[in-house]
Amino acid sequence: MLRSLGPAIRKTLEARGYWFRQRVSLPYGIDYLLDVGRLSAAWDRPVRIFFDVGANEGQTSRAARLAFPDAKLYAFEPYPATFQKLQDLATSDGRVIPHNLALSDRDGTVPLLVYGSLLNSLHANSPYNARFDTSLKDTVCVKCTTLDGFCEENDISAIDVLKIDTEGHEVAVLEGAKRMLSGGAVRFVYAEFNDFAQRPGTTGGALGPLGALLSGFGFRFVTTYIDHVVTDGDFFVTANVLFARPPSAFTTAQ
């Protein structure tokens, strides 16, 4: 792409604010799937199992199946109406395995607060909904289980990438994965956050508790990915973070 652009055309476009760079030369912190792929290749650990927790309609699963064509993707979405759309994706690609479940630190049935497809949460005071005073549309009861229990029931011994986007419930998902984490069976964790410390009046969505929990299981911080920053009113960030276990901490489980 870069070589096909004449120097004059490239100079003109860059003068107008466009920046051209080959994808493979992007710095860490731009594309987490690229970064996971780089580290996996460097450590000779191919991505075979990808967990998409908070899958919504399968946006992440779609991207992951392209980035890791040999991987099997387990996609979890508790909201029934959205899950139907996730099933449509699974129908077109057998590598995507949908589950109408919420993952948490406990088993049972829990109330899911419905704010909108992308904002549904198990918390009444999730960071985004609390900051923007999102109106509650409905409450539905959904089935809930732990990641440890799911893996045991489905004979899954290792997860290469664990992506979590659960509107403030990320730490609870990890609390329910302590057996897998302590056994070194999870290699990468990619999770959403909105601040370093817990925002007053909210539950979840903080980077600090995520790092504190994962560091105890041998994970190291890689980088963050900023989606957007709100500067007016109460400052607010929507971002994600990538953690990885270095090769010395990898389990032999396959």
Residue pairs with C-beta under 8 A, 6 or more apart in sequence:
1 20
1 22
2 10
2 20
2 21
2 22
5 13
5 20
10 20
13 20
14 20
23 31
23 34
24 34
26 34
28 35
28 38
28 222
28 223
29 35
29 223
29 224
29 225
30 225
32 190
32 225
32 240
32 242
33 63
33 64
33 67
33 68
34 67
35 222
35 223
35 242
36 47
36 67
36 161
36 188
36 190
36 242
36 244
37 47
37 67
37 68
39 188
39 222
39 244
40 46
40 47
40 160
40 187
43 246
43 247
43 250
45 160
45 187
45 247
45 250
46 68
46 70
46 160
47 67
47 68
47 70
47 71
47 160
47 161
48 70
48 71
48 72
48 158
48 160
49 71
49 72
49 74
49 156
49 158
49 159
49 160
49 161
50 61
50 64
50 68
50 71
50 72
50 73
50 74
50 159
50 160
50 161
50 163
51 73
51 74
51 76
51 147
51 159
51 161
51 162
51 163
52 58
52 60
52 61
52 64
52 73
52 74
52 75
52 76
52 163
53 76
53 103
53 147
53 162
53 163
53 164
53 165
53 166
53 173
54 76
54 77
54 163
54 164
54 165
54 166
54 167
55 61
55 75
55 76
55 77
55 86
55 98
56 77
56 82
56 86
56 117
56 118
56 165
57 77
57 82
57 85
57 86
57 89
57 117
58 75
58 85
58 86
58 89
58 90
58 96
58 98
60 75
60 163
60 165
61 73
61 75
61 86
61 89
61 96
62 89
64 71
64 73
64 161
64 163
65 71
65 73
65 93
65 95
65 96
68 161
71 95
71 160
71 161
72 95
72 97
73 95
73 96
73 97
74 97
74 99
74 156
75 86
75 89
75 90
75 96
75 97
75 98
75 99
76 98
76 99
76 101
76 102
76 103
77 83
77 86
77 98
77 99
77 100
77 101
78 100
78 101
78 102
78 112
78 120
78 142
78 143
78 144
79 112
79 114
79 117
79 120
79 140
79 142
80 100
80 140
80 142
81 117
82 117
82 120
83 98
83 100
86 98
87 98
89 96
89 98
90 96
90 97
90 98
99 150
100 142
100 143
101 142
101 143
101 144
101 145
101 150
102 110
102 112
102 122
102 142
102 143
102 144
102 145
102 166
102 169
103 144
103 145
103 146
103 147
103 150
103 166
103 173
103 176
104 110
104 122
104 144
104 145
104 146
104 169
104 172
104 173
104 176
105 146
105 172
105 173
105 175
105 176
106 144
106 146
106 176
107 144
107 145
107 146
107 149
108 143
108 144
109 141
109 142
109 143
109 144
110 122
110 141
110 142
110 144
111 122
111 139
111 140
111 141
111 142
112 120
112 121
112 122
112 139
112 140
112 141
112 142
113 120
113 121
113 122
113 123
113 124
113 129
113 136
113 139
114 120
114 136
114 137
114 138
114 139
114 140
115 121
115 129
115 134
115 135
115 136
115 137
116 134
116 137
119 126
119 128
119 129
119 134
119 167
120 167
121 129
121 166
121 167
121 168
121 169
122 144
122 166
122 167
122 168
122 169
122 172
123 167
123 168
123 169
123 202
123 203
123 204
124 136
124 203
125 168
125 201
125 202
125 203
126 167
126 168
126 169
126 202
126 203
126 204
126 205
127 167
127 168
127 194
127 195
127 199
127 202
127 204
127 205
127 236
128 134
128 167
128 168
128 194
128 205
128 236
128 238
129 167
130 199
130 201
130 202
131 194
131 199
131 202
131 230
131 234
131 236
145 176
146 176
146 177
147 162
147 173
147 176
147 177
147 180
148 176
148 177
148 178
148 179
148 180
149 176
150 156
151 157
151 159
151 180
151 185
152 179
157 185
157 253
157 254
158 185
158 186
158 187
158 251
158 253
158 254
159 180
159 185
159 186
159 187
160 187
160 188
161 187
161 188
161 190
162 177
162 186
162 188
162 189
162 190
163 190
163 191
164 170
164 173
164 174
164 189
164 190
164 191
164 192
165 191
165 192
165 240
166 172
166 173
166 192
167 192
167 204
167 205
168 202
168 203
168 204
168 205
169 204
170 191
170 192
170 193
170 204
170 205
170 210
171 204
171 209
171 210
171 213
172 204
174 181
174 189
174 210
174 213
174 214
175 213
177 186
180 186
181 214
181 217
182 217
183 251
183 253
184 217
184 218
184 245
184 249
184 250
184 251
184 253
185 251
185 253
186 217
186 245
187 244
187 245
187 250
188 242
188 243
188 244
188 245
189 214
189 219
189 242
189 243
189 244
190 240
190 241
190 242
190 243
191 210
191 240
191 241
191 243
192 205
192 238
192 239
192 240
193 205
193 206
193 207
193 210
193 239
193 240
193 241
194 205
194 206
194 236
194 237
194 238
194 239
195 205
195 206
195 207
195 237
196 206
196 207
196 208
197 206
197 208
198 204
198 205
198 206
198 208
198 209
199 205
199 206
207 224
207 239
207 241
210 241
210 243
211 221
211 241
211 243
214 243
217 245
218 245
218 246
218 249
219 243
219 244
219 245
219 249
220 243
220 244
220 245
220 246
221 241
221 242
221 243
222 241
222 242
222 243
222 244
223 241
223 242
224 239
224 240
224 241
224 242
225 239
225 240
225 241
225 242
226 237
226 238
226 239
227 238
227 239
227 240
228 237
228 238
229 235
229 236
229 237
229 238
230 236
230 237
